[in-house]
């Protein structure tokens, strides 16, 4: 190679050894460089040859500018936030955010719950959720988290009304019901108008906000209003607003609010594990 040349390699995931973090392939990767720069936050939660193994066999390894930005924003938001600190968790499942909820309850002032995971919390409160997404194995966990929030003095917000329909489709009739009003043949697909106002009001007073997971089925226009309301609230405040990758990043970009956010993480799984308080192998190795 000459000065200024760049070598583009094929995706290392095509190699079976990559995900096993084996010595041989790690050494092969190290042979082609003197300095290893890791700027792939999206894979930082994995210990693979191309982000962890290679660092053991090069003269120097460092994080890149993007990786440093992710560490700075997510790290500062969770560990040294400017208060009030509000976290918004949505998406489909409680099970995918167990450790995140538990960790954030030790740090936030307000925790907002939305999306499919909210129905498990509603069920834990003894409310009917019809055909809504429900993880019955996590009802006890939801109760424990609500008890923990109370003991920590954290405000935990759960939807007070829900947009429901009888089918999972944008083209079916829908209406809004209050807490406990979901019929047996209906399913919740978005937060209702009262909840949108409740959540927006909570966001307005925040100085640091971390958001991971949409409030409803934002891919369907009829059920995107909750996610839009949260995005609009975040876009309007003078605060540090951090979007935790994955569906949240897709939502704010798709809805046109991306340039209004302080930071949009490039790693869905990595940002979740960061919010859990875990050390990421790719960050530690670099």
Rosetta blueprint (number, residue, H / E / L):
1 X L
2 X L
3 X L
4 X L
5 X L
6 X L
7 X L
8 X L
9 X L
10 X L
11 X L
12 X H
13 X H
14 X H
15 X L
16 X L
17 X L
18 X H
19 X H
20 X H
21 X L
22 X L
23 X H
24 X H
25 X H
26 X H
27 X H
28 X H
29 X H
30 X H
31 X L
32 X L
33 X L
34 X L
35 X E
36 X E
37 X E
38 X E
39 X L
40 X L
41 X H
42 X H
43 X H
44 X L
45 X L
46 X L
47 X L
48 X L
49 X L
50 X L
51 X L
52 X L
53 X H
54 X H
55 X H
56 X H
57 X H
58 X L
59 X L
60 X E
61 X E
62 X E
63 X E
64 X L
65 X H
66 X H
67 X H
68 X H
69 X H
70 X H
71 X H
72 X H
73 X H
74 X H
75 X H
76 X H
77 X H
78 X H
79 X H
80 X L
81 X L
82 X L
83 X L
84 X L
85 X E
86 X E
87 X E
88 X E
89 X E
90 X L
91 X L
92 X L
93 X L
94 X L
95 X H
96 X H
97 X H
98 X H
99 X H
100 X H
101 X H
102 X H
103 X H
104 X H
105 X L
106 X L
107 X L
108 X L
109 X L
110 X E
111 X E
112 X E
113 X E
114 X L
115 X L
116 X L
117 X L
118 X H
119 X H
120 X H
121 X H
122 X H
123 X H
124 X H
125 X L
126 X L
127 X L
128 X L
129 X L
130 X L
131 X L
132 X L
133 X L
134 X L
135 X L
136 X H
137 X H
138 X H
139 X H
140 X H
141 X H
142 X H
143 X H
144 X H
145 X H
146 X H
147 X H
148 X H
149 X H
150 X H
151 X H
152 X H
153 X L
154 X L
155 X E
156 X E
157 X E
158 X L
159 X L
160 X L
161 X E
162 X E
163 X E
164 X E
165 X E
166 X L
167 X L
168 X L
169 X L
170 X L
171 X L
172 X L
173 X L
174 X E
175 X E
176 X E
177 X E
178 X E
179 X L
180 X L
181 X L
182 X L
183 X L
184 X L
185 X L
186 X L
187 X E
188 X E
189 X E
190 X E
191 X E
192 X L
193 X H
194 X H
195 X H
196 X H
197 X H
198 X H
199 X H
200 X H
201 X H
202 X H
203 X H
204 X H
205 X L
206 X L
207 X L
208 X E
209 X E
210 X E
211 X E
212 X E
213 X L
214 X L
215 X L
216 X L
217 X L
218 X L
219 X L
220 X L
221 X H
222 X H
223 X H
224 X L
225 X H
226 X H
227 X H
228 X H
229 X H
230 X H
231 X H
232 X H
233 X H
234 X H
235 X H
236 X H
237 X L
238 X L
239 X L
240 X E
241 X E
242 X E
243 X E
244 X L
245 X L
246 X H
247 X H
248 X H
249 X H
250 X H
251 X H
252 X H
253 X H
254 X H
255 X L
256 X L
257 X L
258 X H
259 X H
260 X H
261 X L
262 X L
263 X E
264 X E
265 X L
266 X L
267 X L
268 X H
269 X H
270 X H
271 X H
272 X H
273 X H
274 X H
275 X H
276 X L
277 X L
278 X L
279 X L
280 X L
281 X H
282 X H
283 X H
284 X H
285 X H
286 X L
